[in-house]
Amino acid sequence: MKTEPVQTPHRWSRHLPLWPLLLLLAVAAIGHALTRDGPASFDAPLLLWFRVGTDTATLAGPAWALAFWQGLTWLGDTLPRIVVGIGTVIGLLWLRRWQGALLLAGVLLSGLGLSTAFKQWVGRPRPQLVAHLDPVTSLSFPSGHALNSTLFYLAVALMLAPLLRARAARWVVYAVAMGLSLATGVSRVALGVHYPTDVIAGWVIAGAWVWLWFTLAQRYWPQALR
């Protein structure tokens, strides 16, 4: 009786996770298309939704709306991310999980470079449809706040949650990480400094980057995740 030949994956795909890499390339291609052809159909309506009618310099909502959105966007600033990242690395070292600490440091540091590389590669300018309510100088795609806050908080949650015994506590950690990431991204649109597609791209890139790192760790460095 004849047997079917065993199908082996392509040599390089056995060593690198294929889907996160394809996702990163797809986001880069979409970014170039948006830069070349103009914003997506929902970019402008969502930017204007946060403003008062034709007054593109005034936020809709109560008087404290500006302080509210600025407070949320602060969660994605460099200082709180560094405090959370360094604190978690120190905590892992204190628990004698030095391999996990090295993995987390690698994810977070590489993510900072990834955000800068994508911005320079795509070269999309900031939206000019509404007034900017937060000082910015860098390029627009992807949102660095959305990318780095998602990367930091998600990676930290994935390292800390498994250390908790109670399942409910683990889910709380994951929920807080996702809530902080989403709130930071939305705040960038509310403040008029990013298109919604910039923020979505930041979320997707961060998710793909964490997926890539943790898949590689599971395959080649499982001690870091134990």
PyMOL commands that set and color helices and strands:
alter all, ss='L'
color gray80, all
select helices_A, chain A and resi 12-14+18-37+43-49+65-74+78-94+98-122+144-163+167-190+196-220+222-225
alter helices_A, ss='H'
color red, helices_A
select strands_A, chain A and resi 51-52+55-59
alter strands_A, ss='S'
color yellow, strands_A
deselect
rebuild
show_as cartoon
